[in-house]
Amino acid sequence: MPLDLKNYPLLAKINYPEDLRLLKKQQLPLLCDELRLFLLNSVSQTSGHLASGLGVVELTVALHYVYNTPFDHLVFDVGHQAYPHKILTGRRDKMDSIRKYKGLHPFPWREESEYDVLSVGHSSTSIGAALGMSIAAGKEQKNRKVVAVIGDGAITAGMAFEAMNHAGSLNNDMLVILNDNEMSISENVGALNNHLAKILSGDIYTQLREGGKKVLSNIPPIKEFAKRTEEHLKGMVSPASIFEEFGFNYIGPMDGHNVLDLVDTLKNMRSHSGPQFLHVMTKKGKGYKQAELDPIRYHAVPKFNPEQALPKSVSSSPTFSQIFGDWLIDMADQDDKLAAITPAMREGSGMVEFSKRHPDKYYDVAIAEQHAVTLAAGMAISGLNPIVAIYSTFLQRAYDQLIHDVAIQNLGVLFAIDRAGIVGADGPTHQGAYDLSFLRCVPNMVVMTPSDEQECRDMLYTGHLLNGPAAVRYPRGVGSGKAVDAQVMTQLSLGKARVVSEGKELAILCFGTLLQQAIPVAEKLGATLIDMRFVKPLDTTLIKQLSESHQHFVTIEENSIAGGAGSGVNEYLQAQRINRPVLNIGLPDRFIEQGTQPEIYHMLQLDSEGIEQQIAEYYNNN
Ligand SMILES: Cc1ncc(C[n+]2csc(CCOP(=O)(O)OP(=O)(O)O)c2C)c(N)n1
């Protein structure tokens, strides 16, 4: 249900930024208060990203107040902090639908609004895309401005640096705003983070905080004073900001919660030419005590009552992420050479407990998927047993590293691939739809798809013992609920499938957890059901045998049908001249929208009912 606007009288008047720009500057602090409260009340009813949005309320208001959006381009990095932007740009009354099936997108989305100039979800794309837009704006000569807003977490990725390196050499007009809250999802890590901390801890910054308002805000157009201001700042801020070395005019750090100062500073910077860099300090979760105190838990929240603390998760069975995290601890207890790597996803990947128990085997590399994989390659070369814990969707970033740095050299790296398949509310940018397709074509790879929790544990163990590249891919959330024996890890025979039930005529070959959905279907149809376990190497011996006793095949997987596990079965049958019809069930050739996991499974006919229907349609019509 939309929130009652009576409680937000000023915000109620703002349907679009043009309404915002009619306000007097002095009204902006009140608007920020209302916007913050609206955001809190709205997200607590819908679930979604909270702490990051609370931290950029003033920045978002100031940007839309100063810049002529949507003519001027405002590009948010990742986009999880863009809820206040959505509220101010025509979507306030639809915020109750965010992340829901057919509702507002979780992140900026081009098809949703002209104010969303770049569709996002993955991090660190804002500076590169903004640079592209600023090049076009330069050619167009209409004085269009381009601003990128990027967090101190997202700026750790190589892509951001590649773009800054380029921007510094081109000298196009653009503004990069670093929203520095000293947090990624967890605490931010790395040398850049230390550099930012040094800037902040300098005595000079303390003076700047006091005197900075004068320096940054109350001067007439910054152009006239640019030189002086720049020198002043450079002299004041020690050590010299790395961003200046990249060719940016660095201003900051400044208080990102003082909306009036932000407006003045942005107005000044707006008329500045060349690449500009504004470093603002914000507090993640600002204005909501619980989120300020625990920004990690409040990064993304379920529905909750803002008057009370966030409820503890009540799931009775462990998620696959937990199964992985528990296995990792057990394995690390036995293996001194184990090294586990996460690209900034400690919480999501189930590694919190591991990071505490085995800090010497734990590597958070920041948002740097490519580096995570090449780091693992180096470790494997030098005798360690690395494990890269990574979401399916983020592994897309590190594809060349997987091929060139790991697989070609046949190195013993285990990829623990979480969120494979339908992820739910995060939508198209986050679906783990392609990993089976892009992994199975890589020579040397072993690719495993557990159908339940114990099998997941056994496969992780099997992959870890292998002296070559291996991947275990498992979905978001809980599995079948099957109890896992914490004592047991069994090494599986490579490329050997498991017969679940024997039937006749029809053989259903299942890759992964959709097996649970296929069990009642196989029973009903009297079909043979196979838990294939391995996408690569494929159990071709079994497929050949089955083809001798069965007329029809169905393959099931939670991956794109194009190039997926089922394609492997088709290729084998064709190569052997085995003429059997095969129905491939999986994800269709389009980007899959957001919704709850059950909603999406149902929509794609991947639940029991849908699988049965698909089989009936295929075989009745043929
Ligand atoms: C390529 C990629 N890797 C990982 C993520 C997951 N992720 C989403 S937000 C986030 C942290 C971003 O931190 P920061 O940019 O500092 O923003 P803040 O939440 O602190 O405002 C991460 C790691 C992602 N979206 N994209």
The ligand as a Gaussian input file, in Angstrom:
#p B3LYP/6-31G(d) Opt

LIG

1 1
 C       30.432000      -6.380000      -9.925000
 C       29.716000      -6.396000      -8.614000
 N       30.229000      -7.074000      -7.575000
 C       29.584000      -7.104000      -6.396000
 C       28.400000      -6.456000      -6.241000
 C       27.623000      -6.570000      -4.941000
 N       27.552000      -5.276000      -4.239000
 C       26.461000      -4.504000      -4.311000
 S       26.620000      -3.099000      -3.441000
 C       28.159000      -3.512000      -2.956000
 C       28.923000      -2.582000      -2.058000
 C       29.029000      -1.233000      -2.644000
 O       29.704000      -0.393000      -1.743000
 P       29.742000       1.159000      -2.037000
 O       29.985000       1.393000      -3.469000
 O       30.708000       1.757000      -1.090000
 O       28.268000       1.641000      -1.743000
 P       27.518000       1.788000      -0.319000
 O       26.599000       0.612000      -0.228000
 O       28.533000       1.824000       0.755000
 O       26.761000       3.053000      -0.431000
 C       28.541000      -4.754000      -3.459000
 C       29.814000      -5.422000      -3.188000
 C       27.885000      -5.771000      -7.356000
 N       26.707000      -5.139000      -7.300000
 N       28.554000      -5.750000      -8.516000

